[in-house]
Amino acid sequence: MAGMDNHSIQRILLEYDREKELYADFLTMNLRLFKEFIKENAVVVYSIEGFLMDREALRNWLETTTTPVQSLKDIEDLVTIRVLTHFEDEVVRVSDILKSAFSVVRDVFGEGKIQEPKRFGYHSHYYLTRMMDARLELIEYRRFRACQVMFQIRSLLQHTWLSIQKRLDFPNETALPQELRRPAARIVGLFELADRQLNTLKQEVTLAAAEPEPQPQEGVELAVKLAKKPAKASKKNADKGKKSGKKTAPVKPVPPKPKSQKEASATPSPSEHPRWSGEEWSKLVLGDSLIRSLDRKIADLFDLRLKFHEPFIQQLEAIAAKFDIHSQESLLESLVRNEAAIVSHSGKLFEGADVADVDFIVRGISILLLLLHIAIEVKDQEAMDEILAIMQIPLEPSI
C-alpha cells in the first residue's frame, strides 16, 4: 500500500515542527553561499530560488510516498535550491561551480546520464549535496551537519517544458493516450532543439563581437601567431605538408627584426594593433573549458580556490597588448602546446612565494603564465618584470 501509516506520519510531522527553524536557517545559509560562488565566478543566471517544503506539502508527500522514511534526513528534497540559466551550456558551468563548492552526496543527473533514445522529455541536473567538511568545522555551521539540500539546475526552456508537463498532469509518455504521444514528443523535440540553437546563436554572437579588424602585423615585439579561422590557403598548405611528409612548424614567438628609420616610422606600434577588450578576456577566462582546467590544475598545486578578479583581468588586458594576440583558437593551441611549461613555471614561481595568507588563485593565471613563458623564450626582461609584478613576485624566475 502506498504511503505511510498515520502514526509514522505524525512522528515525522512532529520532528518537522521541532526542526523547521534549523532547516530554514540551513536554506538561507546555502542560498547566500551559493550566490556568492556564482558572483565570484562571474556567471550570470536567470534566477536562484530556495524552497523549504511546508508542513501540508510534507503531509501529502508522506501519505503517498513509497520511499522508506525514518526521519527528515531521509527526505532528499525537503530543502531545494533551483537555479535557472538562460542557456543550456550554462547549466554545465553552474554544475561545475556547485561541485567545487559543496560536497555532492548523490549525482542524480550522473546516474541517469545515459538516456534511452526514445526517452520522453529531456533532463535537468539534480545534485543532493551537503556542506564541505572543512566548512562544517566552523562553529556557525556545525549545527547543519545532518542537513542536505537538493540543487536543481536547468535552462529556462527546460523549466518551461517541466512546468507545462505538470500543468497537463502527465509525468511520462506512458501516462498519455497512444494517439497523443507522437505530437507530445514533437513538442519536446522542439524545446530541445530550441535550447541547442540558442547555444549556437550565443556562440556566434560572441565570436562576431570579438572578431578583430584586419590590420598589418609587422614589427610587433613579442609575437604569438593566432588565427581565429584558419584561411583556406593555410589549410591547403597544411594538406601539402601532410602529402610531402613534412611537419608544420609550431608557432613560436619571434623578436622584431632591425628596421630602417623609414620602415620603423611606417610600422604600427604594438598599441596600434587590434587588442581584446576586458570584456572579451573575461568571457574567454570564464567560458573556455581548457583555460578553466589549466587554472584549476595550478590552483590545486597549492590547494587554493579559484576566483574571478576584475582588477586582474584589467592587468591581463594591459600586458597582453604587448603581444600579437588575435584569436582564441591559436591562443588555445599555444596553451595546449606549452601546458607542461606553464604548470612548471607556476610551481617554481610560487614555490618561493609566501602563499600562507593567500585566499585564492585568480582565474586566467594560465594565460599570464603563457605570456611569461613567451617573454622568457625571447629574453624580454621588461615584459618578464611586468608579469612578475602582476603576480607580486619580485624575483626573476629561475627557469
Secondary structure as a PSIPRED ss2 file (coil, helix, strand):
# PSIPRED VFORMAT (PSIPRED V4.0)

   1 M C   1.000  0.000  0.000
   2 A C   1.000  0.000  0.000
   3 G C   1.000  0.000  0.000
   4 M C   1.000  0.000  0.000
   5 D C   1.000  0.000  0.000
   6 N H   0.000  1.000  0.000
   7 H H   0.000  1.000  0.000
   8 S H   0.000  1.000  0.000
   9 I H   0.000  1.000  0.000
  10 Q H   0.000  1.000  0.000
  11 R H   0.000  1.000  0.000
  12 I H   0.000  1.000  0.000
  13 L H   0.000  1.000  0.000
  14 L H   0.000  1.000  0.000
  15 E H   0.000  1.000  0.000
  16 Y H   0.000  1.000  0.000
  17 D H   0.000  1.000  0.000
  18 R H   0.000  1.000  0.000
  19 E H   0.000  1.000  0.000
  20 K H   0.000  1.000  0.000
  21 E H   0.000  1.000  0.000
  22 L H   0.000  1.000  0.000
  23 Y H   0.000  1.000  0.000
  24 A H   0.000  1.000  0.000
  25 D H   0.000  1.000  0.000
  26 F H   0.000  1.000  0.000
  27 L H   0.000  1.000  0.000
  28 T H   0.000  1.000  0.000
  29 M H   0.000  1.000  0.000
  30 N H   0.000  1.000  0.000
  31 L H   0.000  1.000  0.000
  32 R H   0.000  1.000  0.000
  33 L H   0.000  1.000  0.000
  34 F H   0.000  1.000  0.000
  35 K H   0.000  1.000  0.000
  36 E H   0.000  1.000  0.000
  37 F H   0.000  1.000  0.000
  38 I H   0.000  1.000  0.000
  39 K H   0.000  1.000  0.000
  40 E H   0.000  1.000  0.000
  41 N C   1.000  0.000  0.000
  42 A C   1.000  0.000  0.000
  43 V C   1.000  0.000  0.000
  44 V C   1.000  0.000  0.000
  45 V C   1.000  0.000  0.000
  46 Y C   1.000  0.000  0.000
  47 S E   0.000  0.000  1.000
  48 I E   0.000  0.000  1.000
  49 E E   0.000  0.000  1.000
  50 G E   0.000  0.000  1.000
  51 F E   0.000  0.000  1.000
  52 L E   0.000  0.000  1.000
  53 M C   1.000  0.000  0.000
  54 D C   1.000  0.000  0.000
  55 R H   0.000  1.000  0.000
  56 E H   0.000  1.000  0.000
  57 A H   0.000  1.000  0.000
  58 L H   0.000  1.000  0.000
  59 R H   0.000  1.000  0.000
  60 N H   0.000  1.000  0.000
  61 W H   0.000  1.000  0.000
  62 L H   0.000  1.000  0.000
  63 E H   0.000  1.000  0.000
  64 T H   0.000  1.000  0.000
  65 T C   1.000  0.000  0.000
  66 T C   1.000  0.000  0.000
  67 T C   1.000  0.000  0.000
  68 P C   1.000  0.000  0.000
  69 V C   1.000  0.000  0.000
  70 Q C   1.000  0.000  0.000
  71 S C   1.000  0.000  0.000
  72 L H   0.000  1.000  0.000
  73 K H   0.000  1.000  0.000
  74 D H   0.000  1.000  0.000
  75 I C   1.000  0.000  0.000
  76 E C   1.000  0.000  0.000
  77 D C   1.000  0.000  0.000
  78 L C   1.000  0.000  0.000
  79 V E   0.000  0.000  1.000
  80 T E   0.000  0.000  1.000
  81 I E   0.000  0.000  1.000
  82 R E   0.000  0.000  1.000
  83 V E   0.000  0.000  1.000
  84 L E   0.000  0.000  1.000
  85 T E   0.000  0.000  1.000
  86 H C   1.000  0.000  0.000
  87 F C   1.000  0.000  0.000
  88 E H   0.000  1.000  0.000
  89 D H   0.000  1.000  0.000
  90 E H   0.000  1.000  0.000
  91 V H   0.000  1.000  0.000
  92 V H   0.000  1.000  0.000
  93 R H   0.000  1.000  0.000
  94 V H   0.000  1.000  0.000
  95 S H   0.000  1.000  0.000
  96 D H   0.000  1.000  0.000
  97 I H   0.000  1.000  0.000
  98 L H   0.000  1.000  0.000
  99 K H   0.000  1.000  0.000
 100 S H   0.000  1.000  0.000
 101 A H   0.000  1.000  0.000
 102 F C   1.000  0.000  0.000
 103 S E   0.000  0.000  1.000
 104 V E   0.000  0.000  1.000
 105 V E   0.000  0.000  1.000
 106 R E   0.000  0.000  1.000
 107 D E   0.000  0.000  1.000
 108 V H   0.000  1.000  0.000
 109 F H   0.000  1.000  0.000
 110 G H   0.000  1.000  0.000
 111 E H   0.000  1.000  0.000
 112 G C   1.000  0.000  0.000
 113 K C   1.000  0.000  0.000
 114 I C   1.000  0.000  0.000
 115 Q C   1.000  0.000  0.000
 116 E C   1.000  0.000  0.000
 117 P C   1.000  0.000  0.000
 118 K C   1.000  0.000  0.000
 119 R C   1.000  0.000  0.000
 120 F C   1.000  0.000  0.000
 121 G C   1.000  0.000  0.000
 122 Y C   1.000  0.000  0.000
 123 H C   1.000  0.000  0.000
 124 S C   1.000  0.000  0.000
 125 H E   0.000  0.000  1.000
 126 Y E   0.000  0.000  1.000
 127 Y E   0.000  0.000  1.000
 128 L E   0.000  0.000  1.000
 129 T E   0.000  0.000  1.000
 130 R E   0.000  0.000  1.000
 131 M C   1.000  0.000  0.000
 132 M C   1.000  0.000  0.000
 133 D H   0.000  1.000  0.000
 134 A H   0.000  1.000  0.000
 135 R H   0.000  1.000  0.000
 136 L H   0.000  1.000  0.000
 137 E C   1.000  0.000  0.000
 138 L C   1.000  0.000  0.000
 139 I C   1.000  0.000  0.000
 140 E C   1.000  0.000  0.000
 141 Y C   1.000  0.000  0.000
 142 R H   0.000  1.000  0.000
 143 R H   0.000  1.000  0.000
 144 F H   0.000  1.000  0.000
 145 R C   1.000  0.000  0.000
 146 A C   1.000  0.000  0.000
 147 C C   1.000  0.000  0.000
 148 Q C   1.000  0.000  0.000
 149 V E   0.000  0.000  1.000
 150 M E   0.000  0.000  1.000
 151 F E   0.000  0.000  1.000
 152 Q E   0.000  0.000  1.000
 153 I E   0.000  0.000  1.000
 154 R E   0.000  0.000  1.000
 155 S E   0.000  0.000  1.000
 156 L H   0.000  1.000  0.000
 157 L H   0.000  1.000  0.000
 158 Q H   0.000  1.000  0.000
 159 H H   0.000  1.000  0.000
 160 T H   0.000  1.000  0.000
 161 W H   0.000  1.000  0.000
 162 L H   0.000  1.000  0.000
 163 S H   0.000  1.000  0.000
 164 I H   0.000  1.000  0.000
 165 Q H   0.000  1.000  0.000
 166 K H   0.000  1.000  0.000
 167 R H   0.000  1.000  0.000
 168 L H   0.000  1.000  0.000
 169 D C   1.000  0.000  0.000
 170 F C   1.000  0.000  0.000
 171 P C   1.000  0.000  0.000
 172 N C   1.000  0.000  0.000
 173 E H   0.000  1.000  0.000
 174 T H   0.000  1.000  0.000
 175 A H   0.000  1.000  0.000
 176 L C   1.000  0.000  0.000
 177 P C   1.000  0.000  0.000
 178 Q H   0.000  1.000  0.000
 179 E H   0.000  1.000  0.000
 180 L H   0.000  1.000  0.000
 181 R H   0.000  1.000  0.000
 182 R H   0.000  1.000  0.000
 183 P H   0.000  1.000  0.000
 184 A H   0.000  1.000  0.000
 185 A H   0.000  1.000  0.000
 186 R H   0.000  1.000  0.000
 187 I H   0.000  1.000  0.000
 188 V H   0.000  1.000  0.000
 189 G H   0.000  1.000  0.000
 190 L H   0.000  1.000  0.000
 191 F H   0.000  1.000  0.000
 192 E H   0.000  1.000  0.000
 193 L H   0.000  1.000  0.000
 194 A H   0.000  1.000  0.000
 195 D H   0.000  1.000  0.000
 196 R H   0.000  1.000  0.000
 197 Q H   0.000  1.000  0.000
 198 L H   0.000  1.000  0.000
 199 N H   0.000  1.000  0.000
 200 T H   0.000  1.000  0.000
 201 L H   0.000  1.000  0.000
 202 K H   0.000  1.000  0.000
 203 Q H   0.000  1.000  0.000
 204 E H   0.000  1.000  0.000
 205 V H   0.000  1.000  0.000
 206 T H   0.000  1.000  0.000
 207 L H   0.000  1.000  0.000
 208 A H   0.000  1.000  0.000
 209 A H   0.000  1.000  0.000
 210 A H   0.000  1.000  0.000
 211 E C   1.000  0.000  0.000
 212 P C   1.000  0.000  0.000
 213 E C   1.000  0.000  0.000
 214 P C   1.000  0.000  0.000
 215 Q C   1.000  0.000  0.000
 216 P C   1.000  0.000  0.000
 217 Q C   1.000  0.000  0.000
 218 E C   1.000  0.000  0.000
 219 G C   1.000  0.000  0.000
 220 V C   1.000  0.000  0.000
 221 E C   1.000  0.000  0.000
 222 L E   0.000  0.000  1.000
 223 A E   0.000  0.000  1.000
 224 V C   1.000  0.000  0.000
 225 K C   1.000  0.000  0.000
 226 L C   1.000  0.000  0.000
 227 A C   1.000  0.000  0.000
 228 K C   1.000  0.000  0.000
 229 K C   1.000  0.000  0.000
 230 P C   1.000  0.000  0.000
 231 A C   1.000  0.000  0.000
 232 K H   0.000  1.000  0.000
 233 A H   0.000  1.000  0.000
 234 S H   0.000  1.000  0.000
 235 K H   0.000  1.000  0.000
 236 K H   0.000  1.000  0.000
 237 N H   0.000  1.000  0.000
 238 A H   0.000  1.000  0.000
 239 D H   0.000  1.000  0.000
 240 K H   0.000  1.000  0.000
 241 G H   0.000  1.000  0.000
 242 K H   0.000  1.000  0.000
 243 K H   0.000  1.000  0.000
 244 S H   0.000  1.000  0.000
 245 G C   1.000  0.000  0.000
 246 K C   1.000  0.000  0.000
 247 K C   1.000  0.000  0.000
 248 T C   1.000  0.000  0.000
 249 A C   1.000  0.000  0.000
 250 P C   1.000  0.000  0.000
 251 V C   1.000  0.000  0.000
 252 K C   1.000  0.000  0.000
 253 P C   1.000  0.000  0.000
 254 V C   1.000  0.000  0.000
 255 P C   1.000  0.000  0.000
 256 P C   1.000  0.000  0.000
 257 K C   1.000  0.000  0.000
 258 P C   1.000  0.000  0.000
 259 K C   1.000  0.000  0.000
 260 S C   1.000  0.000  0.000
 261 Q H   0.000  1.000  0.000
 262 K H   0.000  1.000  0.000
 263 E H   0.000  1.000  0.000
 264 A H   0.000  1.000  0.000
 265 S H   0.000  1.000  0.000
 266 A H   0.000  1.000  0.000
 267 T C   1.000  0.000  0.000
 268 P C   1.000  0.000  0.000
 269 S C   1.000  0.000  0.000
 270 P H   0.000  1.000  0.000
 271 S H   0.000  1.000  0.000
 272 E H   0.000  1.000  0.000
 273 H C   1.000  0.000  0.000
 274 P C   1.000  0.000  0.000
 275 R C   1.000  0.000  0.000
 276 W C   1.000  0.000  0.000
 277 S C   1.000  0.000  0.000
 278 G H   0.000  1.000  0.000
 279 E H   0.000  1.000  0.000
 280 E H   0.000  1.000  0.000
 281 W H   0.000  1.000  0.000
 282 S H   0.000  1.000  0.000
 283 K H   0.000  1.000  0.000
 284 L H   0.000  1.000  0.000
 285 V H   0.000  1.000  0.000
 286 L H   0.000  1.000  0.000
 287 G H   0.000  1.000  0.000
 288 D C   1.000  0.000  0.000
 289 S H   0.000  1.000  0.000
 290 L H   0.000  1.000  0.000
 291 I H   0.000  1.000  0.000
 292 R H   0.000  1.000  0.000
 293 S H   0.000  1.000  0.000
 294 L H   0.000  1.000  0.000
 295 D H   0.000  1.000  0.000
 296 R H   0.000  1.000  0.000
 297 K H   0.000  1.000  0.000
 298 I H   0.000  1.000  0.000
 299 A H   0.000  1.000  0.000
 300 D H   0.000  1.000  0.000
 301 L H   0.000  1.000  0.000
 302 F C   1.000  0.000  0.000
 303 D C   1.000  0.000  0.000
 304 L C   1.000  0.000  0.000
 305 R E   0.000  0.000  1.000
 306 L E   0.000  0.000  1.000
 307 K E   0.000  0.000  1.000
 308 F C   1.000  0.000  0.000
 309 H C   1.000  0.000  0.000
 310 E H   0.000  1.000  0.000
 311 P H   0.000  1.000  0.000
 312 F H   0.000  1.000  0.000
 313 I H   0.000  1.000  0.000
 314 Q H   0.000  1.000  0.000
 315 Q H   0.000  1.000  0.000
 316 L H   0.000  1.000  0.000
 317 E H   0.000  1.000  0.000
 318 A H   0.000  1.000  0.000
 319 I H   0.000  1.000  0.000
 320 A H   0.000  1.000  0.000
 321 A C   1.000  0.000  0.000
 322 K C   1.000  0.000  0.000
 323 F E   0.000  0.000  1.000
 324 D E   0.000  0.000  1.000
 325 I C   1.000  0.000  0.000
 326 H C   1.000  0.000  0.000
 327 S C   1.000  0.000  0.000
 328 Q H   0.000  1.000  0.000
 329 E H   0.000  1.000  0.000
 330 S H   0.000  1.000  0.000
 331 L H   0.000  1.000  0.000
 332 L H   0.000  1.000  0.000
 333 E H   0.000  1.000  0.000
 334 S H   0.000  1.000  0.000
 335 L H   0.000  1.000  0.000
 336 V H   0.000  1.000  0.000
 337 R H   0.000  1.000  0.000
 338 N C   1.000  0.000  0.000
 339 E H   0.000  1.000  0.000
 340 A H   0.000  1.000  0.000
 341 A H   0.000  1.000  0.000
 342 I H   0.000  1.000  0.000
 343 V H   0.000  1.000  0.000
 344 S H   0.000  1.000  0.000
 345 H H   0.000  1.000  0.000
 346 S H   0.000  1.000  0.000
 347 G H   0.000  1.000  0.000
 348 K H   0.000  1.000  0.000
 349 L H   0.000  1.000  0.000
 350 F H   0.000  1.000  0.000
 351 E H   0.000  1.000  0.000
 352 G C   1.000  0.000  0.000
 353 A C   1.000  0.000  0.000
 354 D C   1.000  0.000  0.000
 355 V C   1.000  0.000  0.000
 356 A C   1.000  0.000  0.000
 357 D C   1.000  0.000  0.000
 358 V C   1.000  0.000  0.000
 359 D C   1.000  0.000  0.000
 360 F E   0.000  0.000  1.000
 361 I E   0.000  0.000  1.000
 362 V E   0.000  0.000  1.000
 363 R C   1.000  0.000  0.000
 364 G C   1.000  0.000  0.000
 365 I H   0.000  1.000  0.000
 366 S H   0.000  1.000  0.000
 367 I H   0.000  1.000  0.000
 368 L H   0.000  1.000  0.000
 369 L H   0.000  1.000  0.000
 370 L H   0.000  1.000  0.000
 371 L H   0.000  1.000  0.000
 372 L H   0.000  1.000  0.000
 373 H H   0.000  1.000  0.000
 374 I H   0.000  1.000  0.000
 375 A H   0.000  1.000  0.000
 376 I H   0.000  1.000  0.000
 377 E H   0.000  1.000  0.000
 378 V C   1.000  0.000  0.000
 379 K C   1.000  0.000  0.000
 380 D C   1.000  0.000  0.000
 381 Q H   0.000  1.000  0.000
 382 E H   0.000  1.000  0.000
 383 A H   0.000  1.000  0.000
 384 M H   0.000  1.000  0.000
 385 D H   0.000  1.000  0.000
 386 E H   0.000  1.000  0.000
 387 I H   0.000  1.000  0.000
 388 L H   0.000  1.000  0.000
 389 A H   0.000  1.000  0.000
 390 I H   0.000  1.000  0.000
 391 M C   1.000  0.000  0.000
 392 Q C   1.000  0.000  0.000
 393 I C   1.000  0.000  0.000
 394 P C   1.000  0.000  0.000
 395 L C   1.000  0.000  0.000
 396 E C   1.000  0.000  0.000
 397 P C   1.000  0.000  0.000
 398 S C   1.000  0.000  0.000
 399 I C   1.000  0.000  0.000
